Amino acid sequence: MKVARGALSWFFTEGFGRSFVSLKFAARVFAIPVVAAIVLSTANSSRADEGGVSFWVPGFFGSLAATPQVPGFSLANVFYYNQVSAGGNVAFARQVSAGNINVNFNGNLNASIHGSAEPLYLAIPGYTFATPVFGGQFNVSLGVPYGRIQASVDAVISGSFGGPGFTVGRSLTETASGFGDLLPMASLRWNFGVHNFMTYLTGNLTTGVYHSQSIANLGIGHNAIDGGGAYTYFDPKAGHEFSATLGFTYNFENTNTNYQNGIDMHLDWGASQFLTKQWQIGVVGYWYQQLSCDSGSGDRVGCFESRVVGVGPQIGYIIPISKEWQGYVNLKGYGEFAGQNRPDGWNAWLTFAISPAAPGEAPPSARRMVTK
């Protein structure tokens, strides 16, 4: 299973076996900016994380997150598709812009939001160093997203300015195409038999398509830094595997809107069984929770913390290319539930990764694994 570990571990750890900024493979980038805020002549809206969009794309990591990789260059190609929606009657304080008039008021919002990535593509070139760093294996990578997203909203807002009440309704659909924010990442991995550990540091660089007055964006409009650690139990003889990755995100202020997201926590996990040295099946899941309130002079909704949980199946296949290279294809999907102050729905990830094969070994055969 050394050969399998090389291809799969890269995909799941750096790339994604995880699951896209946020991959943004993520969004990080992908940050499903797709479901950007509800707007009525303004970019601000009822939200948890600005526009309901976080830097971290839940599901970014998954199975084999902490297993070591084969030194050398690698490349993951990730296609991410999602359908999300949100709605409800929410008590809130927000800013209303009517022409040049900006005022604070209390009111109610009845809204239906829909967003989709159609799909988003993420290229992730990476390099794993052969020389140990602090006794571990050092890897660097860069996520470069590109794609098209669409967001639409049907909203009716009612409230008052302390006098007569009012009701305003509006429907809006927007699309955006182009590059998303860049996603650099560095990680260290340590292996102790069937036990594997990993620590990582990543972030968001605001280089993607972003307009503060738009509800559809490929960038999130602010920088962010995210760090965490992972544990993987992997028994290559029996084919059993379980991984969990815990991380935290600090968001810098969006200077376009004077809005700063709170601190986010995310737990991604995966469990799988290798039926052969090439075929793998299993389940994946995540738990995303905002830990602290949003802030900034542009925050008109107060403490509006978000949450979402997702779970779904996965299947993977190792492709023997040559003695030097191997490929890996993975398909996984998540259904979301327990959502709070955040659009939810379902998402699917299709990844094709190419990485160095373990030296001195032939491509894997399709015979069943020995499980005794």
VMD Tcl script that draws the C-alpha trace (Angstrom):
set ca {
  {0.00 0.00 0.00}
  {2.97 2.34 -0.14}
  {2.13 3.14 -3.71}
  {-1.50 3.79 -2.86}
  {-0.48 5.97 0.04}
  {1.56 8.22 -2.24}
  {-1.28 9.09 -4.57}
  {-4.09 9.16 -2.07}
  {-2.35 10.97 0.71}
  {-1.48 13.84 -1.58}
  {-5.00 14.16 -2.78}
  {-6.59 14.02 0.61}
  {-4.06 16.06 2.44}
  {-3.10 18.83 0.18}
  {-5.64 18.53 -2.23}
  {-8.47 17.33 -1.08}
  {-9.19 14.18 -0.46}
  {-10.36 16.51 1.54}
  {-12.71 17.87 0.21}
  {-12.42 22.89 -2.33}
  {-10.80 27.97 -0.39}
  {-12.92 28.56 -0.03}
  {-11.22 23.17 -2.33}
  {-12.25 28.34 -1.83}
  {-10.93 22.37 -2.91}
  {-12.48 25.27 -0.91}
  {-13.24 27.21 -0.61}
  {-11.63 28.67 0.42}
  {-12.04 30.38 -2.47}
  {-14.85 28.64 -3.48}
  {-16.20 29.95 -0.60}
  {-19.39 29.66 -2.18}
  {-19.41 33.32 -2.53}
  {-22.07 32.13 -4.63}
  {-24.57 32.69 -1.96}
  {-23.49 36.13 -1.29}
  {-25.64 38.47 0.63}
  {-29.19 39.52 0.13}
  {-29.10 43.02 -1.21}
  {-31.60 45.75 -1.58}
  {-29.52 48.49 -3.19}
  {-26.66 47.53 -0.88}
  {-24.02 44.84 -0.55}
  {-24.66 44.35 3.16}
  {-27.26 41.91 4.35}
  {-28.45 39.55 6.98}
  {-25.60 37.14 7.46}
  {-23.27 34.99 9.49}
  {-19.84 35.49 8.05}
  {-20.15 38.28 5.53}
  {-22.67 37.32 2.87}
  {-23.00 33.88 4.46}
  {-19.60 33.03 2.96}
  {-16.63 31.73 4.93}
  {-13.01 31.50 3.89}
  {-12.96 27.82 4.71}
  {-14.94 25.52 2.48}
  {-16.22 22.71 4.72}
  {-15.00 19.34 3.51}
  {-11.67 20.70 2.32}
  {-9.86 17.86 4.07}
  {-11.01 14.25 4.27}
  {-9.51 10.76 4.32}
  {-5.74 10.22 4.65}
  {-5.27 13.86 5.63}
  {-2.13 13.22 7.69}
  {-0.43 10.39 5.80}
  {3.03 11.06 4.30}
  {3.55 11.76 0.61}
  {6.19 10.75 -1.91}
  {8.75 13.57 -2.42}
  {8.51 15.51 -5.68}
  {6.05 17.60 -7.70}
  {2.33 16.86 -7.81}
  {-0.79 18.34 -9.36}
  {-4.46 18.06 -8.40}
  {-7.34 19.05 -10.66}
  {-10.55 19.57 -8.71}
  {-14.05 20.20 -10.03}
  {-16.53 21.44 -7.45}
  {-20.28 21.73 -7.90}
  {-22.88 22.86 -5.38}
  {-26.49 23.89 -4.96}
  {-27.38 25.90 -1.85}
  {-30.31 27.94 -0.60}
  {-31.46 29.85 2.47}
  {-34.56 31.62 3.64}
  {-36.64 32.59 6.63}
  {-38.01 35.44 8.62}
  {-35.12 36.89 10.61}
  {-35.22 39.74 13.12}
  {-32.28 41.97 12.38}
  {-30.80 45.44 12.40}
  {-29.29 46.41 9.11}
  {-28.48 49.29 6.87}
  {-30.85 50.31 4.15}
  {-29.61 52.33 1.21}
  {-32.19 54.25 -0.77}
  {-30.37 56.43 -3.20}
  {-27.96 58.41 -1.03}
  {-29.84 57.75 2.21}
  {-28.30 55.35 4.76}
  {-30.15 54.72 8.02}
  {-30.42 52.05 10.71}
  {-33.71 50.36 11.39}
  {-35.31 47.24 12.83}
  {-37.31 45.01 10.57}
  {-38.09 41.56 9.24}
  {-36.81 39.78 6.15}
  {-38.61 37.08 4.21}
  {-36.16 35.80 1.65}
  {-35.24 32.92 -0.59}
  {-31.60 32.72 -1.67}
  {-30.22 30.28 -4.22}
  {-26.65 29.80 -5.38}
  {-24.65 27.39 -7.51}
  {-21.12 26.77 -8.72}
  {-21.24 25.60 -12.34}
  {-18.76 24.04 -11.60}
  {-15.65 25.65 -10.14}
  {-12.21 24.39 -11.13}
  {-9.21 24.36 -8.82}
  {-5.65 23.63 -9.93}
  {-3.29 22.80 -7.06}
  {0.38 22.36 -7.92}
  {2.50 21.23 -4.99}
  {5.95 20.05 -3.98}
  {7.00 17.66 -1.20}
  {10.58 17.98 0.05}
  {12.75 14.92 0.67}
  {14.79 16.60 3.42}
  {13.02 16.39 6.81}
  {11.97 19.57 8.58}
  {11.62 19.24 12.38}
  {11.62 15.49 11.80}
  {8.62 15.70 9.50}
  {7.80 15.86 5.81}
  {7.40 19.40 4.47}
  {5.00 20.24 1.64}
  {3.97 23.48 -0.07}
  {1.14 24.03 -2.53}
  {-0.87 26.79 -4.19}
  {-4.57 26.66 -5.04}
  {-5.61 28.57 -8.19}
  {-9.42 28.57 -8.68}
  {-11.31 29.48 -11.82}
  {-14.95 29.20 -12.75}
  {-18.43 30.65 -12.97}
  {-20.98 31.08 -10.22}
  {-24.56 32.27 -10.11}
  {-26.54 33.76 -7.22}
  {-30.17 34.80 -7.07}
  {-32.43 36.20 -4.39}
  {-36.12 36.88 -3.97}
  {-36.68 39.06 -0.93}
  {-39.37 41.06 0.82}
  {-38.28 43.35 3.63}
  {-40.60 45.17 6.04}
  {-39.82 47.57 8.86}
  {-39.93 51.14 10.00}
  {-37.74 54.13 10.72}
  {-39.67 54.96 13.88}
  {-42.60 56.26 11.87}
  {-44.81 54.74 9.17}
  {-43.95 51.20 8.18}
  {-42.88 50.08 4.72}
  {-42.48 46.96 2.61}
  {-40.01 46.53 -0.25}
  {-39.60 43.51 -2.54}
  {-36.97 42.65 -5.09}
  {-35.63 39.78 -7.20}
  {-32.04 39.72 -8.41}
  {-29.84 37.26 -10.30}
  {-26.14 37.79 -10.97}
  {-23.25 35.73 -12.33}
  {-19.48 36.04 -12.11}
  {-16.70 34.37 -14.09}
  {-12.94 34.44 -13.71}
  {-10.22 33.61 -11.18}
  {-10.78 33.32 -7.46}
  {-8.47 34.19 -4.58}
  {-5.08 32.42 -4.40}
  {-4.72 29.81 -1.65}
  {-1.14 29.10 -0.47}
  {-0.61 26.25 1.99}
  {2.31 24.73 3.91}
  {2.20 21.53 5.95}
  {4.32 19.14 8.01}
  {3.60 15.41 8.44}
  {4.94 12.76 10.79}
  {4.48 9.00 10.49}
  {4.63 6.45 13.36}
  {3.49 3.16 11.88}
  {-0.29 3.23 11.49}
  {-0.46 6.59 13.29}
  {0.06 9.78 11.31}
  {0.02 13.44 12.34}
  {-0.09 16.65 10.34}
  {-0.08 20.40 10.99}
  {-0.83 23.01 8.35}
  {-1.00 26.75 7.76}
  {-2.93 28.32 4.91}
  {-4.59 31.59 4.01}
  {-6.53 33.64 1.51}
  {-4.98 36.25 -0.78}
  {-7.50 38.71 -2.26}
  {-6.59 38.36 -5.93}
  {-9.90 37.05 -7.29}
  {-12.94 38.64 -8.90}
  {-14.78 40.61 -6.23}
  {-17.22 43.54 -6.25}
  {-18.69 44.66 -2.95}
  {-22.02 45.60 -4.60}
  {-22.45 42.17 -6.22}
  {-24.10 39.08 -4.76}
  {-21.99 36.77 -6.97}
  {-18.24 36.80 -6.37}
  {-15.34 34.40 -6.86}
  {-13.27 36.19 -4.23}
  {-14.33 36.85 -0.63}
  {-13.04 40.42 -0.37}
  {-10.72 39.98 2.60}
  {-7.55 38.19 3.64}
  {-7.62 35.32 6.12}
  {-5.26 32.95 7.90}
  {-6.12 29.39 8.88}
  {-4.19 26.76 10.81}
  {-4.80 23.41 12.40}
  {-3.80 19.78 12.75}
  {-4.88 16.33 11.64}
  {-4.65 12.69 12.72}
  {-4.92 9.66 10.45}
  {-5.11 6.00 11.41}
  {-4.13 3.96 8.36}
  {-3.48 0.22 8.34}
  {-2.32 -0.63 4.79}
  {-2.52 -4.38 5.45}
  {-6.14 -4.39 6.53}
  {-7.09 -1.37 4.43}
  {-8.74 0.46 7.35}
  {-8.49 4.26 7.49}
  {-9.88 7.11 9.58}
  {-8.90 10.80 9.53}
  {-9.95 13.96 11.33}
  {-8.71 17.53 10.74}
  {-9.45 20.41 13.12}
  {-8.71 24.00 12.14}
  {-9.47 27.61 13.01}
  {-9.79 30.68 10.76}
  {-8.99 34.30 11.62}
  {-10.55 36.72 9.16}
  {-9.15 40.18 8.50}
  {-11.53 43.08 7.88}
  {-13.01 43.58 4.45}
  {-11.91 47.17 3.78}
  {-14.48 47.48 1.00}
  {-17.40 47.00 3.40}
  {-15.78 47.59 6.82}
  {-17.04 44.16 7.87}
  {-15.00 41.56 9.77}
  {-16.07 37.95 10.15}
  {-15.71 36.23 13.50}
  {-13.36 33.33 14.25}
  {-14.43 30.08 12.58}
  {-13.86 26.46 13.60}
  {-14.05 23.54 11.19}
  {-13.77 19.78 11.67}
  {-13.40 17.64 8.52}
  {-13.33 13.85 8.75}
  {-13.28 10.77 6.57}
  {-13.38 7.00 7.00}
  {-12.67 4.48 4.26}
  {-11.91 0.88 3.42}
  {-9.59 -0.23 0.63}
  {-11.26 -3.17 -1.09}
  {-8.15 -3.67 -3.21}
  {-4.89 -1.77 -3.54}
  {-6.67 0.48 -6.01}
  {-10.35 0.68 -5.01}
  {-11.49 2.64 -1.97}
  {-14.98 3.37 -0.59}
  {-16.08 5.25 2.49}
  {-17.88 8.18 4.07}
  {-16.88 11.81 4.63}
  {-18.26 14.60 6.77}
  {-17.70 18.00 8.30}
  {-18.84 20.33 11.08}
  {-18.44 24.07 10.63}
  {-19.11 26.46 13.52}
  {-18.51 30.19 13.88}
  {-17.11 30.80 17.37}
  {-17.18 34.59 17.73}
  {-19.35 37.47 16.54}
  {-18.91 39.45 13.36}
  {-17.76 43.05 13.88}
  {-16.75 46.29 12.18}
  {-18.53 49.53 11.37}
  {-20.18 47.81 8.41}
  {-21.78 45.12 10.60}
  {-25.50 45.98 10.84}
  {-26.67 42.55 12.02}
  {-24.81 42.20 15.32}
  {-23.61 38.77 16.50}
  {-24.84 36.45 13.78}
  {-22.91 33.19 14.17}
  {-23.26 30.43 11.59}
  {-23.16 26.65 11.60}
  {-23.53 23.77 9.14}
  {-23.00 19.99 9.19}
  {-22.45 17.74 6.17}
  {-22.05 14.03 5.48}
  {-21.91 11.82 2.39}
  {-20.23 8.97 0.47}
  {-16.90 8.77 -1.32}
  {-15.25 6.42 -3.82}
  {-11.67 6.47 -5.06}
  {-9.49 4.65 -7.58}
  {-5.70 4.64 -8.01}
  {-4.55 4.73 -11.64}
  {-1.13 3.11 -12.31}
  {0.57 5.35 -14.86}
  {4.22 4.21 -14.70}
  {6.91 3.25 -12.21}
  {7.52 6.95 -11.57}
  {3.97 8.35 -11.59}
  {0.50 7.41 -10.49}
  {-2.94 9.00 -10.67}
  {-5.89 9.10 -8.34}
  {-9.57 9.77 -9.06}
  {-11.99 10.56 -6.25}
  {-15.69 11.38 -6.24}
  {-17.45 12.48 -3.08}
  {-20.57 14.35 -2.12}
  {-22.07 16.02 0.95}
  {-25.63 16.63 2.03}
  {-25.90 19.48 4.54}
  {-28.15 19.84 7.58}
  {-28.37 21.66 10.93}
  {-27.62 24.90 9.09}
  {-27.86 28.18 10.98}
  {-27.52 31.68 9.53}
  {-25.86 30.24 6.46}
  {-27.04 28.86 3.09}
  {-26.96 25.07 2.91}
  {-27.74 22.33 0.40}
  {-25.42 19.79 -1.20}
  {-22.06 19.74 -2.95}
  {-19.98 17.31 -5.00}
  {-16.23 17.09 -5.62}
  {-14.49 15.31 -8.52}
  {-10.71 15.21 -8.30}
  {-7.96 13.86 -10.53}
  {-4.50 14.02 -8.94}
  {-1.08 13.06 -10.33}
  {1.81 12.45 -7.94}
  {5.10 10.51 -7.78}
  {4.81 6.79 -7.13}
  {6.74 5.16 -4.30}
  {10.27 4.44 -5.62}
  {11.24 0.88 -6.44}
  {7.70 -0.48 -6.68}
  {5.63 -1.55 -9.66}
  {2.17 -0.08 -10.24}
  {-0.49 -1.57 -7.93}
  {-2.36 -4.66 -9.03}
  {-6.09 -5.09 -8.72}
  {-5.91 -8.14 -6.46}
  {-7.82 -7.97 -3.19}
  {-5.94 -6.86 -0.09}
  {-4.98 -9.35 2.57}
  {-7.10 -8.51 5.61}
  {-5.81 -11.13 8.07}
}
mol new
graphics top color blue
foreach p $ca { graphics top sphere $p radius 0.5 }
foreach p [lrange $ca 0 end-1] q [lrange $ca 1 end] { graphics top cylinder $p $q radius 0.2 }
display resetview
